[in-house]
């Protein structure tokens, strides 16, 4: 079968120490410290075999994620941008939907609580949580201590077929009533679930009639805007300088857009919310050292108490948090990671079924053969929201 | 009647602007920017008059709070240390218990839902929340927008009598079964409630068997240790360099003490908790720029997910928060302020009645006449935990 594979050279930076879960020459939790000179190729690979608890999926659609781009993108020294868990060579791709074509004998369908059958349309969690470590047994699969990641450390879905543990699969059956192309909308369940985990599970959501402010109009920020409007946000504001992304954010439900490079963020939030501010602020820019003051000054100057600040974008920079503001305004700051557990995938699918249409996020569809070119193009392009691969 | 009164001169610093709730020459929300040359005197004052919704209380015992000391303490230019809401001259004192001697006709006792009667032993919230602004009507009296504070902006309890709104009073009747001196333990309800609001109401408490780490062994930190042990903390660690405070923390239930000036905080928490870390961290030092890294490095290196960091000590310094740590460890950071609402005062009284004895926190009892001397002594002394005034 055809597949998009990423290879790179194991060249640890000076001072890098092999972590206790790293495997020399093969796997690391600190990708950008180790991998050099990535190459993305269209390769011919064997069709995967399945184990008794697995299913084989014929991939129909798979989105390109920023992290796919960052695994292929290098700094001046040739090291990859992506800082996390990686094992190369690997087939990329983790935002996918497809049709089950083979079922292991112990592969259970959570929709029916019976063994999976050929033909079931599914999407799949990207996080391969073990189910056996302390966080997994406590109900926190996003914090699995023995995690593998599809399309990062084990083969992903930029391919005709993929085998995955059945426990990670969620049926898309219900979407048939609402969408003509269930695989297109199904490929958006994973990124939507990252936003849902951030604002609903970790952030505690909002009450209908409350306001929300989202910093950053990338796929996660835009998905969050749609989710929060679905949850009844009275006013949802997205802060984003890029015009295409701003337009898409409006299309997806944002009531107001702030251009933080041209407008005063604090004053605009005050204006649009009649000085009330927001119940929930989502940091989805990856620039916490830049936007933390905007967020906490807005909380300080607006009337709302009880605001929640959710940090979903990953960044190493410290945030200069003023505890006094969080005391006087009864506020809190919460870290969000992952998309598994807590009913998130099935809730997202059900919300989509009830009309939460995320498909406008897909701004272009391409073929598998075009992926290497687009992984390069996307290193500078900010016009697109989500480019998605259709596999015939 | 005899009372301890603080006067000071209204001398705004250069650049100070009168806030929209400030009253020139009389009241400000930014005490240290305005008040100069404080004088503490034992004065002869009129016995207060009561309004229909108020009661008159004969004060029996009143603790000295750090903020009382900071209102009397000055910087090099002669400005007071205390930065908050103040209106001078004022009778100091807000951690008190006493006996009702006069009742307004509309003064309701929450214990009976009937009018207060002479003789009822009570303690009183320090925060005079209005009950009419948006946060009050939403159920967040600690964030009242029209707040007055007993012993700061209106007359306090370093006096023979005080008049207060009945809605701020909580009966100490129930403590009679457990304590011979209900006014002594009753005078500790207010500071204990500040700690309770921080770790239980705002921090969400702990589950029995979880661990807690408290940074700072002042009265709030020590009260928090006792509360968290009462809530079933398996291991409660207090970080505190002063020997007297450490000993008291142990007496009040702390299982381990860390001396952060001599020991490695992160390594000691790991050692004492078998690398698990804590469900709850309380910042009660007022030095967030110093201890934030200790807290988040501990969260990062220990196994526990879901840790909550509660900020109760006031400080202007920024905290260098690393969002990544809060994401990977599913952690959150919460600001805590006040002691009113949410069942806090009655829960504290009931917990005391059931055996949560805070009286060892009182390390010395003095007379009203001795207060001016002790307000000066306490500017340098760190030997004592709580000095308390007995009024015969």
Interface residues (C-beta under 8 A of the other chain):
Chain A: X134 X135 X138 X140 X142 X143 X145 X202 X283 X288 X303 X305 X306 X311 X312 X314 X315 X316 X318 X319 X320 X321 X322 X323 X324 X325 X326 X327 X328 X329 X330 X331 X332 X333 X334 X335 X336 X337
Chain B: X134 X135 X138 X140 X142 X143 X145 X202 X283 X288 X303 X305 X306 X311 X312 X314 X315 X316 X318 X319 X320 X321 X322 X323 X324 X325 X326 X327 X328 X329 X330 X331 X332 X333 X334 X335 X336 X337
